[in-house]
């Protein structure tokens, strides 16, 4: 006899109960994954309420990439007195981030939120910023526009100059005279890093060429490894990288016995032989400046804290990672000299004439752009010397 | 010679190397799924199993050296074994759940993808940053050529060789052995198998568990051989694609091998072409494996005809 297809009422009830119980426990479980660290001297500052700051990351906090750079920055302010940090990692760029922000504000009492991933901004940060006008949001981008909630501030560090220095090191270290770059997508920040790298390299060897491989996405380990191998097969012996987590590219380069130049954070430990240097964000500097302002009672809402904070090597928002053993002493000195020239403004890397790789003049002779110039945000071309295409 | 650019030769060489490097996960998962589907069950959850395998292999390989004083030559192999065992655990859950009355294997499979990946991400958090010792490979290229390019292209992992040998072995097992016959009988006509005195449930359970064991090994290949790292995006859907491969391969282990090699090689097309300067439309080249998967799915899901080679009772709901 086949049992009837109708499900008995008791079973339905049991099912519903089980679902409810699961939902209840799983939301607890999720809650557990947000860790909070209270720092500072509990004795002296206990009368003052600590400033609760929430950090949200799109991936793991130790990915050797974008998220690790931010988590290191957050760590740098965790030890300051009067600061309580609330962190949550692996939050997707979906409605989930809104819920995370809400629970940080409602449950943990956060009054400052740093949503660190680009894709959080629109619509999620804007939405929550409208709902909580007293909470201040600092989003890592330059996306704020007139008409958006005024309790949102933007900060960003431009890495083109760091890549320029790294490109100079690469050009002086390569033996085959061929450079390579593994990149995620042909979007503005990536293109600027590629261009910075080749312009630096060409300032040493004007004829040097660089092959770019776009993997098509921010985090595709197999394709990143495949791209690095393809470059090595073509005699490329220095690989630069701009993907979410450069770990696989740097490790693969080390396995192939070629040099690598990192991004986001210091990756020397991954490739103790072949790692040259890297362009590393130093968010801790920006975060410290924010905390000083916030603890003095300043707000972005009324302009006490600038709407946009942007900088690079000069402001120490970007730093070069430690040199690997393959970098010769003379090259190290040249790198430090170049860094100083950039910092004191005597060297502007976007000084015309700069052509794209199709031969078209993109920055005419006599024009020089500062790194924060909005004109640079419109770069959608690859500089001369790059073999690759943006489409 | 060795220091000269290989230029255009890099494309076929890159695809060949990519095939040898990248096809093992497809191979193990598709062989595992082939075994499962031959018994009449579908296990979509192998994507989650693959991730569990990758995470546990990497974790054990790392902990073995750093915590338990194992030699770096041994700990990755223990990792492979544990990955297989973790796969069996996942398989056990799927086998038990999907054989309950009126439970749909596809639904359970999707739940297992989410469960497996969630569990792997949760347990794998501390292992994203450390570097684990990797499995050794056979340096076949050193015997054949002095060119470093050829040498690195022909670094073949013992796991890959194991997978390649497993395909004909499984074929022989299905065709010529008594247990193989039982599995086919259970998959084609459970009623007839029952009449033969074979326990349908037990056979299916063993097949799902053994298939998941193989998928776990495939995961170990991802984290301990190539690309050789544990990240949450390590599989990027390879487990699901491998399940589709089984249909493409008409439930034949030998054809699973060809299909896996084909898909493994397809991953290298985009990067290899860009490296020689063909840089237009790389999104299309990168999408090639997915387009193929889609095409296969469309071509094979016609409601009018049944596929030749499909197990008769595949995916039927238990009474």
Interface residues (C-beta under 8 A of the other chain):
Chain A: X2 X3 X59 X60 X62 X63 X64 X68 X90 X176 X178 X180 X211 X212 X213 X214 X215 X216 X219 X220 X221 X222 X223 X224 X225 X226 X227 X229 X230 X231 X232 X233 X234 X235 X245 X247 X248 X251 X252 X255 X256 X257 X269 X270 X387 X388 X389 X391
Chain B: X3 X4 X5 X6 X7 X10 X13 X14 X17 X18 X21 X22 X101 X121 X125 X128 X129 X131 X148 X149 X152 X153 X222 X226 X227 X228 X229 X231 X232 X233 X234 X236 X238 X267 X268 X270 X271 X272 X274 X275 X276 X277 X279 X280 X281 X282 X283 X286 X287 X319
